[in-house]
Amino acid sequence: MDFELRTIPGCPNSDPALELFREVLAAEGKDKEPLSVREVVSDTEAEDLRFHGSPSFTANGGDLFPAETAPALSCRLYDTGRDVAGLPVLESLRAAIRSLDSQK
């Protein structure tokens, strides 16, 4: 499985998102899987990737947090259960990765 973190230039959550992604992959026993970072720089690229804001966490090209919003070069907000934040909570990212195993 290929994991990719997608960000935009200057995103203040890029580094914390990468750290979170690595932590979750390790906790789920997937730290040997490829993890890359891709900087999305144009509206066309955002459209082609179905990119819904930075940071976006993907597996095999699919967004781990599917969104109904239009693709855009923008910051992304995640529901934390209490409010919204620039990153998902650790447990929701773990659950999203665990769900990949049940889709096999």
N, CA, C and O atoms as CSV, one atom per row, in Angstrom:
chain,resi,resn,atom,element,x,y,z
A,1,MET,N,N,0.845,-1.169,0.000
A,1,MET,CA,C,0.000,0.000,0.000
A,1,MET,C,C,0.893,1.236,0.000
A,1,MET,O,O,1.906,1.279,0.698
A,2,ASP,N,N,0.516,2.222,-0.775
A,2,ASP,CA,C,1.257,3.479,-0.839
A,2,ASP,C,C,0.487,4.566,-0.105
A,2,ASP,O,O,-0.683,4.818,-0.392
A,3,PHE,N,N,1.157,5.201,0.839
A,3,PHE,CA,C,0.567,6.300,1.592
A,3,PHE,C,C,1.205,7.602,1.129
A,3,PHE,O,O,2.405,7.661,0.860
A,4,GLU,N,N,0.383,8.647,1.039
A,4,GLU,CA,C,0.888,9.944,0.606
A,4,GLU,C,C,0.211,11.041,1.421
A,4,GLU,O,O,-1.001,11.027,1.635
A,5,LEU,N,N,1.021,11.981,1.864
A,5,LEU,CA,C,0.524,13.192,2.507
A,5,LEU,C,C,0.562,14.283,1.455
A,5,LEU,O,O,1.611,14.550,0.867
A,6,ARG,N,N,-0.573,14.911,1.217
A,6,ARG,CA,C,-0.655,15.985,0.225
A,6,ARG,C,C,-0.840,17.307,0.949
A,6,ARG,O,O,-1.695,17.449,1.823
A,7,THR,N,N,-0.009,18.276,0.559
A,7,THR,CA,C,-0.030,19.586,1.201
A,7,THR,C,C,0.037,20.684,0.148
A,7,THR,O,O,0.215,20.416,-1.041
A,8,ILE,N,N,-0.109,21.917,0.603
A,8,ILE,CA,C,0.092,23.076,-0.264
A,8,ILE,C,C,1.295,23.853,0.265
A,8,ILE,O,O,1.654,23.715,1.434
A,9,PRO,N,N,1.922,24.672,-0.587
A,9,PRO,CA,C,3.054,25.473,-0.120
A,9,PRO,C,C,2.655,26.351,1.072
A,9,PRO,O,O,1.611,27.003,1.060
A,10,GLY,N,N,3.497,26.352,2.082
A,10,GLY,CA,C,3.283,27.207,3.238
A,10,GLY,C,C,2.262,26.713,4.244
A,10,GLY,O,O,1.924,27.442,5.177
A,11,CYS,N,N,1.765,25.506,4.085
A,11,CYS,CA,C,0.764,24.987,5.025
A,11,CYS,C,C,1.384,24.839,6.413
A,11,CYS,O,O,2.382,24.134,6.561
A,12,PRO,N,N,0.819,25.487,7.433
A,12,PRO,CA,C,1.394,25.395,8.775
A,12,PRO,C,C,1.229,24.016,9.408
A,12,PRO,O,O,1.875,23.711,10.411
A,13,ASN,N,N,0.368,23.186,8.827
A,13,ASN,CA,C,0.136,21.854,9.388
A,13,ASN,C,C,0.900,20.744,8.671
A,13,ASN,O,O,0.733,19.573,9.010
A,14,SER,N,N,1.731,21.084,7.692
A,14,SER,CA,C,2.457,20.058,6.938
A,14,SER,C,C,3.351,19.200,7.819
A,14,SER,O,O,3.255,17.973,7.790
A,15,ASP,N,N,4.217,19.828,8.598
A,15,ASP,CA,C,5.140,19.056,9.439
A,15,ASP,C,C,4.409,18.269,10.520
A,15,ASP,O,O,4.699,17.086,10.698
A,16,PRO,N,N,3.466,18.880,11.258
A,16,PRO,CA,C,2.728,18.092,12.243
A,16,PRO,C,C,1.931,16.947,11.604
A,16,PRO,O,O,1.781,15.884,12.207
A,17,ALA,N,N,1.422,17.161,10.389
A,17,ALA,CA,C,0.667,16.111,9.701
A,17,ALA,C,C,1.571,14.941,9.342
A,17,ALA,O,O,1.178,13.783,9.488
A,18,LEU,N,N,2.773,15.234,8.876
A,18,LEU,CA,C,3.710,14.169,8.535
A,18,LEU,C,C,4.092,13.381,9.782
A,18,LEU,O,O,4.164,12.152,9.745
A,19,GLU,N,N,4.333,14.075,10.870
A,19,GLU,CA,C,4.662,13.416,12.133
A,19,GLU,C,C,3.500,12.525,12.592
A,19,GLU,O,O,3.714,11.391,13.019
A,20,LEU,N,N,2.280,13.040,12.500
A,20,LEU,CA,C,1.096,12.268,12.878
A,20,LEU,C,C,0.938,11.042,11.988
A,20,LEU,O,O,0.667,9.950,12.487
A,21,PHE,N,N,1.102,11.205,10.685
A,21,PHE,CA,C,0.959,10.097,9.736
A,21,PHE,C,C,1.978,9.004,10.065
A,21,PHE,O,O,1.628,7.825,10.117
A,22,ARG,N,N,3.220,9.389,10.284
A,22,ARG,CA,C,4.256,8.404,10.627
A,22,ARG,C,C,3.918,7.678,11.926
A,22,ARG,O,O,4.063,6.459,12.020
A,23,GLU,N,N,3.467,8.433,12.926
A,23,GLU,CA,C,3.116,7.845,14.221
A,23,GLU,C,C,1.987,6.824,14.072
A,23,GLU,O,O,2.047,5.735,14.644
A,24,VAL,N,N,0.972,7.178,13.309
A,24,VAL,CA,C,-0.170,6.286,13.125
A,24,VAL,C,C,0.217,5.057,12.310
A,24,VAL,O,O,-0.193,3.945,12.640
A,25,LEU,N,N,0.996,5.241,11.258
A,25,LEU,CA,C,1.426,4.082,10.471
A,25,LEU,C,C,2.235,3.119,11.331
A,25,LEU,O,O,2.072,1.904,11.217
A,26,ALA,N,N,3.095,3.640,12.182
A,26,ALA,CA,C,3.873,2.783,13.084
A,26,ALA,C,C,2.951,2.057,14.061
A,26,ALA,O,O,3.119,0.861,14.299
A,27,ALA,N,N,1.991,2.763,14.622
A,27,ALA,CA,C,1.064,2.155,15.582
A,27,ALA,C,C,0.215,1.063,14.939
A,27,ALA,O,O,-0.194,0.116,15.611
A,28,GLU,N,N,-0.047,1.192,13.652
A,28,GLU,CA,C,-0.851,0.206,12.934
A,28,GLU,C,C,0.005,-0.855,12.241
A,28,GLU,O,O,-0.518,-1.675,11.486
A,29,GLY,N,N,1.315,-0.844,12.493
A,29,GLY,CA,C,2.199,-1.848,11.904
A,29,GLY,C,C,2.430,-1.660,10.420
A,29,GLY,O,O,2.755,-2.615,9.714
A,30,LYS,N,N,2.266,-0.446,9.941
A,30,LYS,CA,C,2.434,-0.159,8.513
A,30,LYS,C,C,3.602,0.790,8.257
A,30,LYS,O,O,3.663,1.438,7.213
A,31,ASP,N,N,4.523,0.869,9.206
A,31,ASP,CA,C,5.640,1.802,9.064
A,31,ASP,C,C,6.644,1.370,8.006
A,31,ASP,O,O,7.534,2.147,7.659
A,32,LYS,N,N,6.530,0.165,7.489
A,32,LYS,CA,C,7.408,-0.280,6.397
A,32,LYS,C,C,6.812,0.046,5.025
A,32,LYS,O,O,7.481,-0.098,4.001
A,33,GLU,N,N,5.564,0.480,5.013
A,33,GLU,CA,C,4.896,0.844,3.758
A,33,GLU,C,C,5.435,2.192,3.272
A,33,GLU,O,O,5.811,3.038,4.083
A,34,PRO,N,N,5.474,2.394,1.946
A,34,PRO,CA,C,5.954,3.679,1.423
A,34,PRO,C,C,5.067,4.847,1.874
A,34,PRO,O,O,3.839,4.764,1.836
A,35,LEU,N,N,5.712,5.928,2.298
A,35,LEU,CA,C,5.027,7.177,2.654
A,35,LEU,C,C,5.756,8.308,1.949
A,35,LEU,O,O,6.947,8.529,2.169
A,36,SER,N,N,5.034,9.015,1.108
A,36,SER,CA,C,5.631,10.146,0.399
A,36,SER,C,C,4.854,11.417,0.729
A,36,SER,O,O,3.744,11.377,1.261
A,37,VAL,N,N,5.468,12.532,0.399
A,37,VAL,CA,C,4.837,13.838,0.584
A,37,VAL,C,C,4.756,14.497,-0.788
A,37,VAL,O,O,5.736,14.525,-1.533
A,38,ARG,N,N,3.592,15.019,-1.109
A,38,ARG,CA,C,3.395,15.685,-2.396
A,38,ARG,C,C,2.853,17.080,-2.143
A,38,ARG,O,O,1.854,17.258,-1.447
A,39,GLU,N,N,3.522,18.059,-2.716
A,39,GLU,CA,C,3.059,19.437,-2.612
A,39,GLU,C,C,2.204,19.752,-3.841
A,39,GLU,O,O,2.685,19.701,-4.973
A,40,VAL,N,N,0.960,20.071,-3.608
A,40,VAL,CA,C,0.016,20.395,-4.679
A,40,VAL,C,C,0.114,21.901,-4.931
A,40,VAL,O,O,-0.068,22.703,-4.015
A,41,VAL,N,N,0.403,22.279,-6.183
A,41,VAL,CA,C,0.726,23.684,-6.455
A,41,VAL,C,C,-0.205,24.392,-7.439
A,41,VAL,O,O,-0.062,25.595,-7.657
A,42,SER,N,N,-1.149,23.673,-8.032
A,42,SER,CA,C,-2.027,24.347,-8.994
A,42,SER,C,C,-3.463,23.853,-8.839
A,42,SER,O,O,-3.715,22.763,-8.326
A,43,ASP,N,N,-4.390,24.682,-9.296
A,43,ASP,CA,C,-5.801,24.289,-9.267
A,43,ASP,C,C,-6.040,23.058,-10.132
A,43,ASP,O,O,-6.842,22.194,-9.777
A,44,THR,N,N,-5.349,22.977,-11.262
A,44,THR,CA,C,-5.493,21.824,-12.146
A,44,THR,C,C,-5.050,20.548,-11.445
A,44,THR,O,O,-5.724,19.520,-11.520
A,45,GLU,N,N,-3.919,20.621,-10.767
A,45,GLU,CA,C,-3.424,19.459,-10.027
A,45,GLU,C,C,-4.400,19.088,-8.907
A,45,GLU,O,O,-4.669,17.908,-8.684
A,46,ALA,N,N,-4.923,20.084,-8.209
A,46,ALA,CA,C,-5.904,19.826,-7.146
A,46,ALA,C,C,-7.132,19.120,-7.712
A,46,ALA,O,O,-7.643,18.173,-7.114
A,47,GLU,N,N,-7.592,19.577,-8.842
A,47,GLU,CA,C,-8.751,18.956,-9.499
A,47,GLU,C,C,-8.434,17.517,-9.903
A,47,GLU,O,O,-9.217,16.606,-9.633
A,48,ASP,N,N,-7.287,17.315,-10.550
A,48,ASP,CA,C,-6.897,15.975,-11.006
A,48,ASP,C,C,-6.767,14.985,-9.853
A,48,ASP,O,O,-7.112,13.811,-9.990
A,49,LEU,N,N,-6.267,15.467,-8.715
A,49,LEU,CA,C,-6.049,14.596,-7.552
A,49,LEU,C,C,-7.275,14.504,-6.645
A,49,LEU,O,O,-7.281,13.737,-5.682
A,50,ARG,N,N,-8.319,15.288,-6.954
A,50,ARG,CA,C,-9.472,15.390,-6.054
A,50,ARG,C,C,-8.980,15.780,-4.650
A,50,ARG,O,O,-9.319,15.160,-3.643
A,51,PHE,N,N,-8.172,16.829,-4.645
A,51,PHE,CA,C,-7.523,17.336,-3.440
A,51,PHE,C,C,-8.446,18.329,-2.749
A,51,PHE,O,O,-8.841,19.333,-3.343
A,52,HIS,N,N,-8.790,18.052,-1.496
A,52,HIS,CA,C,-9.769,18.867,-0.778
A,52,HIS,C,C,-9.145,19.712,0.316
A,52,HIS,O,O,-9.811,20.056,1.292
A,53,GLY,N,N,-7.892,20.043,0.164
A,53,GLY,CA,C,-7.243,20.919,1.127
A,53,GLY,C,C,-6.069,20.263,1.817
A,53,GLY,O,O,-5.890,19.046,1.784
A,54,SER,N,N,-5.277,21.113,2.442
A,54,SER,CA,C,-4.023,20.699,3.064
A,54,SER,C,C,-4.131,20.749,4.577
A,54,SER,O,O,-4.610,21.724,5.156
A,55,PRO,N,N,-3.676,19.678,5.200
A,55,PRO,CA,C,-3.095,18.452,4.662
A,55,PRO,C,C,-4.173,17.414,4.356
A,55,PRO,O,O,-5.216,17.374,5.008
A,56,SER,N,N,-3.904,16.574,3.353
A,56,SER,CA,C,-4.775,15.447,3.021
A,56,SER,C,C,-3.971,14.163,3.149
A,56,SER,O,O,-2.828,14.080,2.699
A,57,PHE,N,N,-4.576,13.181,3.759
A,57,PHE,CA,C,-3.953,11.880,4.002
A,57,PHE,C,C,-4.547,10.887,3.011
A,57,PHE,O,O,-5.766,10.721,2.960
A,58,THR,N,N,-3.691,10.217,2.214
A,58,THR,CA,C,-4.207,9.302,1.204
A,58,THR,C,C,-3.544,7.935,1.305
A,58,THR,O,O,-2.443,7.786,1.835
A,59,ALA,N,N,-4.257,6.943,0.775
A,59,ALA,CA,C,-3.741,5.580,0.654
A,59,ALA,C,C,-4.100,5.084,-0.736
A,59,ALA,O,O,-5.265,5.107,-1.132
A,60,ASN,N,N,-3.094,4.636,-1.475
A,60,ASN,CA,C,-3.288,4.190,-2.857
A,60,ASN,C,C,-4.084,5.208,-3.674
A,60,ASN,O,O,-4.910,4.841,-4.509
A,61,GLY,N,N,-3.825,6.481,-3.422
A,61,GLY,CA,C,-4.452,7.558,-4.183
A,61,GLY,C,C,-5.802,8.015,-3.672
A,61,GLY,O,O,-6.317,9.035,-4.129
A,62,GLY,N,N,-6.389,7.283,-2.731
A,62,GLY,CA,C,-7.704,7.645,-2.208
A,62,GLY,C,C,-7.605,8.404,-0.895
A,62,GLY,O,O,-6.798,8.063,-0.030
A,63,ASP,N,N,-8.420,9.420,-0.753
A,63,ASP,CA,C,-8.439,10.241,0.455
A,63,ASP,C,C,-8.968,9.414,1.623
A,63,ASP,O,O,-10.028,8.797,1.518
A,64,LEU,N,N,-8.238,9.399,2.729
A,64,LEU,CA,C,-8.676,8.657,3.912
A,64,LEU,C,C,-9.850,9.337,4.609
A,64,LEU,O,O,-10.516,8.725,5.445
A,65,PHE,N,N,-10.101,10.584,4.273
A,65,PHE,CA,C,-11.231,11.339,4.820
A,65,PHE,C,C,-11.998,11.945,3.642
A,65,PHE,O,O,-11.891,13.145,3.388
A,66,PRO,N,N,-12.772,11.126,2.922
A,66,PRO,CA,C,-13.473,11.629,1.736
A,66,PRO,C,C,-14.298,12.876,2.062
A,66,PRO,O,O,-14.930,12.972,3.114
A,67,ALA,N,N,-14.272,13.816,1.135
A,67,ALA,CA,C,-14.974,15.087,1.329
A,67,ALA,C,C,-15.903,15.343,0.152
A,67,ALA,O,O,-15.644,14.912,-0.971
A,68,GLU,N,N,-16.980,16.047,0.430
A,68,GLU,CA,C,-17.936,16.392,-0.621
A,68,GLU,C,C,-17.684,17.781,-1.189
A,68,GLU,O,O,-18.370,18.209,-2.118
A,69,THR,N,N,-16.706,18.482,-0.636
A,69,THR,CA,C,-16.401,19.825,-1.119
A,69,THR,C,C,-15.676,19.753,-2.456
A,69,THR,O,O,-15.130,18.713,-2.823
A,70,ALA,N,N,-15.677,20.849,-3.166
A,70,ALA,CA,C,-14.969,20.917,-4.439
A,70,ALA,C,C,-13.461,20.913,-4.183
A,70,ALA,O,O,-13.000,21.475,-3.190
A,71,PRO,N,N,-12.694,20.282,-5.073
A,71,PRO,CA,C,-11.236,20.328,-4.928
A,71,PRO,C,C,-10.747,21.774,-4.904
A,71,PRO,O,O,-11.269,22.633,-5.616
A,72,ALA,N,N,-9.725,22.030,-4.064
A,72,ALA,CA,C,-9.226,23.401,-3.941
A,72,ALA,C,C,-7.853,23.437,-3.301
A,72,ALA,O,O,-7.499,22.567,-2.505
A,73,LEU,N,N,-7.085,24.457,-3.660
A,73,LEU,CA,C,-5.815,24.749,-2.988
A,73,LEU,C,C,-6.155,25.583,-1.762
A,73,LEU,O,O,-6.261,26.806,-1.846
A,74,SER,N,N,-6.321,24.934,-0.648
A,74,SER,CA,C,-6.733,25.631,0.567
A,74,SER,C,C,-6.304,24.834,1.787
A,74,SER,O,O,-5.813,23.710,1.674
A,75,CYS,N,N,-6.495,25.428,2.945
A,75,CYS,CA,C,-6.303,24.690,4.187
A,75,CYS,C,C,-7.505,23.773,4.374
A,75,CYS,O,O,-8.591,24.031,3.855
A,76,ARG,N,N,-7.291,22.713,5.113
A,76,ARG,CA,C,-8.355,21.748,5.356
A,76,ARG,C,C,-8.653,21.699,6.843
A,76,ARG,O,O,-7.755,21.834,7.675
A,77,LEU,N,N,-9.921,21.503,7.166
A,77,LEU,CA,C,-10.325,21.369,8.558
A,77,LEU,C,C,-10.901,19.977,8.788
A,77,LEU,O,O,-11.582,19.417,7.928
A,78,TYR,N,N,-10.613,19.434,9.964
A,78,TYR,CA,C,-11.084,18.110,10.357
A,78,TYR,C,C,-11.956,18.224,11.597
A,78,TYR,O,O,-11.663,19.000,12.507
A,79,ASP,N,N,-13.027,17.446,11.622
A,79,ASP,CA,C,-13.905,17.382,12.791
A,79,ASP,C,C,-13.202,16.564,13.866
A,79,ASP,O,O,-12.834,15.413,13.633
A,80,THR,N,N,-13.018,17.150,15.031
A,80,THR,CA,C,-12.329,16.450,16.121
A,80,THR,C,C,-13.308,15.817,17.108
A,80,THR,O,O,-12.889,15.164,18.063
A,81,GLY,N,N,-14.589,16.003,16.887
A,81,GLY,CA,C,-15.579,15.517,17.829
A,81,GLY,C,C,-16.043,16.606,18.777
A,81,GLY,O,O,-17.149,16.538,19.311
A,82,ARG,N,N,-15.211,17.601,18.987
A,82,ARG,CA,C,-15.563,18.745,19.841
A,82,ARG,C,C,-15.612,20.040,19.037
A,82,ARG,O,O,-16.430,20.924,19.294
A,83,ASP,N,N,-14.714,20.126,18.057
A,83,ASP,CA,C,-14.623,21.318,17.223
A,83,ASP,C,C,-13.941,20.921,15.921
A,83,ASP,O,O,-13.973,19.750,15.541
A,84,VAL,N,N,-13.332,21.865,15.242
A,84,VAL,CA,C,-12.570,21.560,14.033
A,84,VAL,C,C,-11.128,21.994,14.242
A,84,VAL,O,O,-10.840,22.914,15.006
A,85,ALA,N,N,-10.227,21.306,13.541
A,85,ALA,CA,C,-8.800,21.601,13.656
A,85,ALA,C,C,-8.126,21.328,12.322
A,85,ALA,O,O,-8.722,20.735,11.422
A,86,GLY,N,N,-6.894,21.761,12.203
A,86,GLY,CA,C,-6.127,21.584,10.981
A,86,GLY,C,C,-5.590,20.181,10.778
A,86,GLY,O,O,-5.013,19.880,9.733
A,87,LEU,N,N,-5.776,19.312,11.777
A,87,LEU,CA,C,-5.362,17.908,11.689
A,87,LEU,C,C,-6.468,17.027,12.250
A,87,LEU,O,O,-7.208,17.452,13.137
A,88,PRO,N,N,-6.589,15.803,11.741
A,88,PRO,CA,C,-7.524,14.878,12.380
A,88,PRO,C,C,-6.946,14.427,13.723
A,88,PRO,O,O,-5.737,14.513,13.940
A,89,VAL,N,N,-7.797,13.952,14.612
A,89,VAL,CA,C,-7.279,13.387,15.854
A,89,VAL,C,C,-6.648,12.037,15.537
A,89,VAL,O,O,-7.047,11.356,14.592
A,90,LEU,N,N,-5.668,11.667,16.333
A,90,LEU,CA,C,-4.905,10.442,16.103
A,90,LEU,C,C,-5.823,9.240,15.913
A,90,LEU,O,O,-5.630,8.462,14.979
A,91,GLU,N,N,-6.806,9.078,16.773
A,91,GLU,CA,C,-7.665,7.892,16.698
A,91,GLU,C,C,-8.490,7.849,15.419
A,91,GLU,O,O,-8.746,6.763,14.900
A,92,SER,N,N,-8.914,8.992,14.898
A,92,SER,CA,C,-9.687,8.959,13.650
A,92,SER,C,C,-8.802,8.580,12.466
A,92,SER,O,O,-9.266,7.907,11.545
A,93,LEU,N,N,-7.544,8.996,12.474
A,93,LEU,CA,C,-6.628,8.575,11.412
A,93,LEU,C,C,-6.323,7.089,11.543
A,93,LEU,O,O,-6.254,6.381,10.538
A,94,ARG,N,N,-6.140,6.610,12.770
A,94,ARG,CA,C,-5.929,5.165,12.976
A,94,ARG,C,C,-7.129,4.372,12.460
A,94,ARG,O,O,-6.957,3.354,11.789
A,95,ALA,N,N,-8.330,4.829,12.766
A,95,ALA,CA,C,-9.540,4.133,12.315
A,95,ALA,C,C,-9.629,4.122,10.789
A,95,ALA,O,O,-10.022,3.118,10.195
A,96,ALA,N,N,-9.266,5.228,10.162
A,96,ALA,CA,C,-9.299,5.295,8.697
A,96,ALA,C,C,-8.318,4.297,8.091
A,96,ALA,O,O,-8.628,3.659,7.084
A,97,ILE,N,N,-7.152,4.158,8.687
A,97,ILE,CA,C,-6.158,3.211,8.176
A,97,ILE,C,C,-6.598,1.776,8.451
A,97,ILE,O,O,-6.420,0.904,7.601
A,98,ARG,N,N,-7.164,1.524,9.620
A,98,ARG,CA,C,-7.678,0.183,9.928
A,98,ARG,C,C,-8.771,-0.219,8.949
A,98,ARG,O,O,-8.869,-1.388,8.579
A,99,SER,N,N,-9.587,0.729,8.530
A,99,SER,CA,C,-10.684,0.405,7.614
A,99,SER,C,C,-10.171,-0.081,6.262
A,99,SER,O,O,-10.889,-0.775,5.542
A,100,LEU,N,N,-8.943,0.275,5.910
A,100,LEU,CA,C,-8.365,-0.191,4.647
A,100,LEU,C,C,-8.225,-1.706,4.647
A,100,LEU,O,O,-8.435,-2.351,3.619
A,101,ASP,N,N,-7.872,-2.273,5.793
A,101,ASP,CA,C,-7.707,-3.725,5.883
A,101,ASP,C,C,-9.033,-4.447,5.688
A,101,ASP,O,O,-9.061,-5.542,5.126
A,102,SER,N,N,-10.119,-3.857,6.140
A,102,SER,CA,C,-11.427,-4.496,5.988
A,102,SER,C,C,-11.967,-4.367,4.565
A,102,SER,O,O,-12.919,-5.055,4.199
A,103,GLN,N,N,-11.364,-3.489,3.764
A,103,GLN,CA,C,-11.802,-3.300,2.378
A,103,GLN,C,C,-11.124,-4.262,1.416
A,103,GLN,O,O,-11.468,-4.307,0.235
A,104,LYS,N,N,-10.164,-5.032,1.914
A,104,LYS,CA,C,-9.430,-5.954,1.032
A,104,LYS,C,C,-10.283,-7.122,0.613
A,104,LYS,O,O,-9.821,-7.990,-0.128
